[in-house]
Amino acid sequence: MTTRKIPLTDEELIRRINTLRKQKNAVILAHYYQTPDIQDIADFIGDSLQLSQQAAATDADIIVFAGVHFMAETAKILSPSKKVLLPDLNAGCSLADSAPADKFEDFVKAHPGHKVLSYINCSAAVKTLSDVIVTSSNAMKIVESFPKDQPLIFAPDKNLGAYINGKTGRNMVLWDGACEVHETITTERIIQLKIENPDARLIAHPECKAPVLVLADFIGSTSALLDYTKKSEFKKFIVATETGIIYQMQKASPDKEFIVVPSDETCSCNDCPYMKLNTLEKLYLCLKNEKPEIILPGEVIEKARRPIVRMLELSK
């Protein structure tokens, strides 16, 4: 007769995670799109750029990255001597997956003389083919650091690239990739929400399609959207990005209202299915067993590190 295993409560999981991270000198990094319980237990919460900087600065022996695969890879690239863990190896990214390294390499070769700017939402292999990595919070600044006559490739997000082209007057060659979460946000739903909430400000991530961005009152990275809602005199916001950020917005501004743009006609939340694969239990188990671990070849780490370091230098 087998005994049925009783699942650990969230309280017990949190207690065990706290004990293990002290014993193992581990740090837990969590993206804004993680579930609230993981955000609450993290040592540091942020967007891609902030987490990249934190990964480079930490003195922990183990980095537990509650995010998606490309983020954990970035942490490993910046801290090759540290053990980097990802609670669920299946936590990928539709945007990163839209740029297979072999096809992207052919694309780069077809555009000789171009400098390659790759959004951080890409694989380590694509980073090795890049001159500079960018994030949504620093992409504009980095693009404008290049001479106007320097031909540029921007990958993999065509929406962010097109937005930057429009703002800077550039004509960057764009890879045809997109984030499935932001692609599902449509103008029809937003217009309806604006009609129903005339006193609300529409804030949007630049990974959204151009027609959505045209309607927005404010466009910015995840952290910029959060900062805007903190400082704004307005009390109601329609939020066109992944729903995870709402938790931090509500914590920072409990007197304000945040309306999520639904992902479909059923009004279901606009969640990233990959981000939400991470759970407290998986976080505990990966810290306990020290796996799944992110392993990258030394040559990949060396080549991918250069454009990331260049990004961090340009972001200071």
C-alpha positions as CSV (number, residue, x, y, z in Angstrom):
1,M,0.0,0.0,0.0
2,T,1.4,3.4,-1.0
3,T,0.9,6.4,1.1
4,R,-0.4,9.5,-0.7
5,K,2.0,12.4,-0.6
6,I,0.4,15.5,0.9
7,P,1.4,18.7,-1.0
8,L,3.3,21.3,1.0
9,T,1.4,24.5,1.8
10,D,2.5,27.8,0.4
11,E,3.6,28.8,3.9
12,E,5.8,25.7,4.3
13,L,7.2,26.2,0.8
14,I,8.2,29.8,1.6
15,R,9.7,28.7,4.9
16,R,11.8,26.1,3.2
17,I,12.9,28.4,0.4
18,N,14.0,31.0,2.9
19,T,16.0,28.4,4.8
20,L,17.7,27.0,1.7
21,R,18.6,30.4,0.2
22,K,20.4,31.3,3.4
23,Q,22.2,27.9,3.6
24,K,23.3,28.0,-0.1
25,N,23.9,31.8,-0.4
26,A,21.3,32.0,-3.2
27,V,19.6,35.0,-4.6
28,I,16.1,34.9,-6.2
29,L,15.5,37.2,-9.1
30,A,11.9,37.5,-10.4
31,H,10.5,39.3,-13.4
32,Y,7.4,41.5,-13.1
33,Y,5.4,38.9,-15.0
34,Q,5.7,36.2,-12.4
35,T,2.8,35.4,-10.1
36,P,2.4,37.5,-7.0
37,D,3.6,34.8,-4.6
38,I,6.9,34.5,-6.4
39,Q,7.3,38.3,-6.7
40,D,6.8,38.5,-2.9
41,I,9.5,36.0,-2.1
42,A,12.1,37.4,-4.6
43,D,15.2,39.2,-3.4
44,F,14.9,41.5,-6.4
45,I,12.0,42.2,-8.9
46,G,12.5,44.0,-12.1
47,D,12.3,44.1,-15.9
48,S,14.9,42.6,-18.3
49,L,17.5,45.4,-17.9
50,Q,17.2,45.6,-14.1
51,L,17.5,41.9,-13.7
52,S,20.5,41.8,-16.1
53,Q,22.2,44.4,-14.0
54,Q,21.4,42.6,-10.8
55,A,22.7,39.3,-12.1
56,A,26.0,41.0,-13.0
57,A,26.3,42.6,-9.5
58,T,25.2,39.8,-7.2
59,D,27.8,38.1,-4.9
60,A,25.6,35.0,-4.4
61,D,26.8,31.6,-5.3
62,I,23.5,30.5,-6.8
63,I,21.1,32.6,-8.9
64,V,17.5,31.3,-9.0
65,F,15.9,33.1,-12.0
66,A,12.1,33.2,-11.8
67,G,11.6,34.2,-15.3
68,V,12.0,32.6,-18.7
69,H,14.9,30.8,-20.4
70,F,16.6,33.7,-22.2
71,M,16.7,35.6,-18.9
72,A,18.4,32.8,-17.1
73,E,20.9,32.4,-20.0
74,T,21.7,36.1,-19.7
75,A,22.4,35.7,-16.0
76,K,24.8,32.8,-16.7
77,I,26.5,34.8,-19.4
78,L,27.1,37.7,-17.0
79,S,28.0,35.4,-14.1
80,P,29.6,32.3,-15.6
81,S,31.2,31.2,-12.3
82,K,27.8,31.1,-10.6
83,K,25.3,28.3,-10.7
84,V,22.1,29.6,-12.4
85,L,18.8,27.8,-11.9
86,L,15.5,28.1,-13.7
87,P,12.5,26.6,-11.9
88,D,11.0,25.2,-15.1
89,L,13.1,24.6,-18.2
90,N,10.0,24.8,-20.4
91,A,9.6,28.5,-19.5
92,G,10.6,29.7,-22.9
93,C,9.6,32.8,-24.8
94,S,7.6,33.1,-28.0
95,L,9.6,36.2,-29.1
96,A,13.0,34.5,-28.6
97,D,11.7,31.4,-30.4
98,S,10.7,33.5,-33.4
99,A,14.4,34.0,-34.2
100,P,16.1,30.6,-34.7
101,A,19.9,31.2,-34.6
102,D,20.6,29.5,-37.9
103,K,18.0,31.5,-39.9
104,F,19.0,34.7,-38.1
105,E,22.7,34.1,-39.1
106,D,21.6,33.8,-42.7
107,F,19.6,37.0,-42.3
108,V,22.7,38.9,-41.0
109,K,24.9,37.6,-43.8
110,A,22.4,38.8,-46.3
111,H,22.9,42.4,-44.9
112,P,26.6,43.0,-45.0
113,G,27.8,46.2,-43.3
114,H,24.9,46.3,-40.9
115,K,25.4,46.5,-37.1
116,V,23.2,44.0,-35.3
117,L,21.0,45.2,-32.4
118,S,19.2,42.4,-30.7
119,Y,16.5,42.8,-28.1
120,I,17.4,41.0,-25.0
121,N,14.4,38.6,-25.6
122,C,16.5,36.3,-27.7
123,S,18.6,33.2,-27.3
124,A,22.2,33.1,-26.2
125,A,23.0,31.9,-29.8
126,V,21.4,35.0,-31.3
127,K,23.3,37.2,-28.8
128,T,26.6,35.8,-30.2
129,L,25.6,37.2,-33.6
130,S,24.9,40.6,-32.2
131,D,26.9,43.8,-31.8
132,V,24.8,45.3,-29.0
133,I,21.9,43.9,-26.9
134,V,19.0,46.3,-26.0
135,T,16.0,46.2,-23.8
136,S,12.7,48.2,-24.1
137,S,14.0,50.7,-21.6
138,N,17.3,51.5,-23.3
139,A,16.7,50.6,-27.0
140,M,16.0,54.2,-28.1
141,K,19.2,55.5,-26.5
142,I,21.4,52.8,-27.9
143,V,20.0,53.1,-31.4
144,E,20.7,56.9,-31.3
145,S,24.2,56.2,-30.2
146,F,25.0,55.0,-33.7
147,P,25.8,57.4,-36.5
148,K,22.7,58.2,-38.7
149,D,24.4,56.7,-41.8
150,Q,25.2,53.4,-40.0
151,P,22.9,50.6,-41.4
152,L,21.3,48.7,-38.6
153,I,19.5,45.4,-38.1
154,F,17.0,45.2,-35.3
155,A,15.8,41.8,-34.0
156,P,13.7,39.9,-33.1
157,D,10.8,42.2,-32.2
158,K,9.4,43.9,-35.3
159,N,6.9,46.0,-33.2
160,L,9.6,47.5,-31.0
161,G,11.8,48.0,-34.0
162,A,9.1,49.8,-36.0
163,Y,8.3,52.0,-33.0
164,I,12.0,53.0,-32.7
165,N,12.2,53.6,-36.4
166,G,9.2,55.9,-36.2
167,K,10.6,57.9,-33.2
168,T,14.2,58.2,-34.5
169,G,13.6,58.5,-38.3
170,R,15.8,55.5,-38.8
171,N,15.3,52.8,-41.3
172,M,16.5,49.7,-39.4
173,V,16.1,46.4,-41.1
174,L,13.6,44.5,-38.9
175,W,13.5,40.8,-38.2
176,D,9.9,39.5,-38.5
177,G,9.3,38.4,-34.8
178,A,6.8,39.3,-32.1
179,C,5.7,38.4,-28.6
180,E,2.5,36.4,-28.6
181,V,1.2,38.2,-25.5
182,H,1.5,41.7,-27.0
183,E,0.3,40.5,-30.4
184,T,-3.1,39.5,-29.0
185,I,-3.8,43.0,-27.8
186,T,-6.1,44.6,-30.4
187,T,-7.3,48.1,-31.1
188,E,-10.9,46.9,-31.0
189,R,-10.7,45.9,-27.3
190,I,-8.8,49.0,-26.4
191,I,-11.2,51.4,-28.1
192,Q,-14.1,49.7,-26.3
193,L,-12.3,50.0,-22.9
194,K,-11.5,53.7,-23.7
195,I,-15.2,54.3,-24.5
196,E,-16.3,52.6,-21.2
197,N,-13.6,54.4,-19.2
198,P,-13.2,57.9,-20.6
199,D,-11.3,59.0,-17.5
200,A,-8.6,56.3,-17.9
201,R,-5.1,56.7,-19.4
202,L,-3.9,54.0,-21.8
203,I,-0.4,52.9,-21.1
204,A,1.3,50.4,-23.4
205,H,4.5,48.4,-23.8
206,P,6.3,49.0,-27.1
207,E,6.1,45.3,-28.0
208,C,2.4,46.1,-28.9
209,K,1.4,46.6,-32.5
210,A,1.6,50.1,-34.0
211,P,-2.2,50.8,-34.1
212,V,-2.3,50.1,-30.3
213,L,0.7,52.4,-29.7
214,V,-0.9,55.2,-31.6
215,L,-3.8,55.1,-29.1
216,A,-1.6,55.1,-26.1
217,D,-1.2,58.0,-23.7
218,F,2.2,56.7,-22.5
219,I,4.5,54.1,-24.0
220,G,7.3,52.5,-22.0
221,S,9.1,49.4,-20.7
222,T,7.6,47.4,-17.9
223,S,9.4,49.4,-15.2
224,A,8.6,52.7,-17.0
225,L,4.9,51.8,-17.0
226,L,5.1,51.1,-13.3
227,D,6.9,54.3,-12.6
228,Y,4.4,56.3,-14.7
229,T,1.4,55.0,-12.7
230,K,3.2,55.9,-9.4
231,K,3.8,59.5,-10.4
232,S,0.7,60.2,-12.5
233,E,-2.0,62.4,-11.2
234,F,-4.6,60.2,-13.0
235,K,-6.4,57.5,-11.0
236,K,-7.4,55.0,-13.6
237,F,-5.3,53.2,-16.2
238,I,-5.9,50.8,-19.1
239,V,-2.8,48.6,-19.1
240,A,-1.7,47.1,-22.4
241,T,0.9,44.5,-21.4
242,E,1.2,41.3,-19.5
243,T,-1.0,41.1,-16.4
244,G,1.8,40.3,-13.9
245,I,2.8,44.0,-13.6
246,I,-0.6,44.9,-12.2
247,Y,0.3,43.4,-8.8
248,Q,3.2,45.9,-8.4
249,M,1.1,48.7,-9.6
250,Q,-1.7,48.0,-7.1
251,K,0.9,47.7,-4.3
252,A,2.5,51.0,-5.2
253,S,-0.8,52.8,-5.8
254,P,-3.7,51.2,-3.9
255,D,-5.8,54.2,-4.5
256,K,-5.7,53.8,-8.2
257,E,-7.6,51.5,-10.6
258,F,-5.9,49.3,-13.2
259,I,-7.8,47.7,-16.1
260,V,-6.1,44.8,-18.0
261,V,-6.7,44.6,-21.7
262,P,-8.2,41.1,-22.1
263,S,-6.5,38.6,-24.4
264,D,-9.7,37.3,-26.1
265,E,-13.5,37.6,-26.2
266,T,-13.8,35.6,-23.0
267,C,-12.0,38.5,-21.2
268,S,-9.4,36.1,-19.9
269,C,-6.2,37.8,-18.5
270,N,-3.4,38.6,-20.9
271,D,-0.9,36.2,-19.3
272,C,2.3,34.9,-20.7
273,P,1.9,31.1,-20.4
274,Y,5.7,30.6,-20.2
275,M,6.2,33.1,-17.3
276,K,3.4,31.4,-15.4
277,L,5.0,28.0,-15.6
278,N,7.1,28.9,-12.6
279,T,5.5,28.1,-9.2
280,L,6.5,28.2,-5.6
281,E,6.9,24.4,-5.5
282,K,9.1,24.4,-8.6
283,L,11.2,27.2,-7.1
284,Y,11.6,25.3,-3.9
285,L,12.6,22.0,-5.7
286,C,15.1,23.7,-8.0
287,L,16.8,25.3,-5.0
288,K,16.7,22.1,-3.1
289,N,18.1,19.9,-5.9
290,E,20.1,22.7,-7.6
291,K,18.5,21.9,-11.0
292,P,17.4,22.5,-13.7
293,E,20.7,24.3,-14.2
294,I,21.5,26.6,-17.1
295,I,24.7,25.3,-18.9
296,L,26.3,27.1,-21.7
297,P,29.5,26.4,-23.7
298,G,32.4,28.7,-22.8
299,E,32.7,30.0,-26.3
300,V,29.0,31.0,-26.3
301,I,29.4,32.8,-23.0
302,E,32.4,34.7,-24.2
303,K,30.8,35.8,-27.5
304,A,27.4,36.6,-26.0
305,R,28.9,38.5,-23.1
306,R,30.4,41.2,-25.4
307,P,27.1,42.7,-26.7
308,I,25.5,42.5,-23.2
309,V,28.4,44.3,-21.6
310,R,28.3,46.9,-24.3
311,M,24.6,47.4,-23.5
312,L,25.3,47.8,-19.8
313,E,28.0,50.4,-20.5
314,L,25.7,52.4,-22.8
315,S,22.9,52.2,-20.2
316,K,24.8,53.8,-17.4
